[in-house]
Amino acid sequence: VPLDLHELMLPDWPDDLAEIVYVDRFGNAITGLRAAALDRDSLLEVNGSRIGFARTFSERPIGQAFWYENANGLVEIAINQGRADRQLRLGVGDTVQLPG
């Protein structure tokens, strides 16, 4: 069955996914949330920890958790010179909340 060219040109992107979708080899937790959808003053909550935004690792003291926009435009949770997965007990499937 031939494909309609229109279907190939318009990808069906999923909505934001408010959970951790991947943990990289450094222990950073990548979420399914687009960073552009969040204000920079937004706090995230995961496993009881509230996490603020930083543009770079060096903006936070050593050992402090933060979220930032990764190269793919997604929200990523990290710890300056640490492992977010271990320190915050994060894993794939954990829910990320925006406390209001």
C-alpha positions as CSV (number, residue, x, y, z in Angstrom):
1,V,0.0,0.0,0.0
2,P,1.6,3.3,-1.0
3,L,2.0,5.9,1.7
4,D,0.5,9.3,1.4
5,L,3.4,11.9,1.2
6,H,1.4,14.2,3.6
7,E,1.6,11.5,6.3
8,L,5.4,11.2,6.0
9,M,6.0,15.0,6.3
10,L,3.9,15.6,9.5
11,P,5.3,13.5,12.3
12,D,2.9,12.6,15.1
13,W,4.8,13.7,18.1
14,P,3.6,12.6,21.5
15,D,2.6,15.0,24.2
16,D,5.0,15.8,27.0
17,L,5.6,12.8,29.2
18,A,6.0,13.9,32.9
19,E,8.3,11.0,33.8
20,I,11.9,9.9,33.6
21,V,12.4,8.2,30.2
22,Y,16.2,7.5,30.4
23,V,19.1,7.6,32.8
24,D,22.5,8.2,31.1
25,R,25.9,6.8,32.1
26,F,26.5,9.9,34.3
27,G,23.4,9.4,36.3
28,N,21.5,12.3,34.8
29,A,17.7,11.6,34.4
30,I,16.2,12.6,31.1
31,T,12.4,13.3,31.2
32,G,9.8,13.4,28.5
33,L,9.1,17.1,29.2
34,R,10.0,19.8,26.7
35,A,11.9,22.5,28.5
36,A,10.4,25.2,26.3
37,A,7.1,24.5,27.9
38,L,8.4,25.4,31.4
39,D,9.2,28.7,33.0
40,R,12.8,28.9,34.2
41,D,11.5,29.6,37.7
42,S,9.5,26.4,37.7
43,L,10.2,23.8,40.4
44,L,10.1,20.1,39.6
45,E,9.3,17.5,42.2
46,V,10.4,13.9,41.9
47,N,10.6,11.4,44.7
48,G,9.9,14.1,47.3
49,S,12.7,16.4,46.1
50,R,12.0,19.8,44.8
51,I,14.5,20.9,42.0
52,G,15.1,24.3,40.5
53,F,16.5,25.3,37.2
54,A,20.1,26.1,36.3
55,R,21.6,26.9,32.8
56,T,24.9,25.2,33.6
57,F,26.3,22.8,36.2
58,S,28.6,25.4,37.6
59,E,25.6,27.6,38.6
60,R,24.9,25.2,41.4
61,P,27.1,24.2,44.4
62,I,28.7,20.8,44.2
63,G,26.2,18.1,45.2
64,Q,23.1,20.2,44.5
65,A,20.4,18.9,42.2
66,F,18.9,21.0,39.4
67,W,17.1,20.7,36.1
68,Y,18.2,22.1,32.7
69,E,17.4,22.0,29.0
70,N,19.5,19.3,27.4
71,A,20.7,19.4,23.7
72,N,17.4,17.7,22.6
73,G,15.3,20.4,24.3
74,L,14.1,18.1,27.0
75,V,14.2,18.6,30.8
76,E,17.1,16.8,32.3
77,I,17.7,16.3,36.1
78,A,21.3,16.4,37.2
79,I,23.6,17.0,40.2
80,N,26.7,19.1,40.0
81,Q,29.6,16.6,40.3
82,G,27.2,13.8,41.4
83,R,24.7,11.2,40.2
84,A,21.1,12.2,40.3
85,D,19.9,8.6,39.9
86,R,21.7,7.6,43.1
87,Q,21.3,10.7,45.2
88,L,17.7,11.2,44.4
89,R,16.8,7.5,43.9
90,L,15.6,8.1,40.3
91,G,14.8,5.6,37.7
92,V,13.0,5.2,34.4
93,G,9.2,5.6,34.9
94,D,9.4,7.8,38.0
95,T,6.9,10.6,37.8
96,V,8.0,14.2,37.6
97,Q,5.5,16.8,39.0
98,L,5.2,20.5,38.8
99,P,4.1,21.5,42.3
100,G,1.6,24.4,42.2
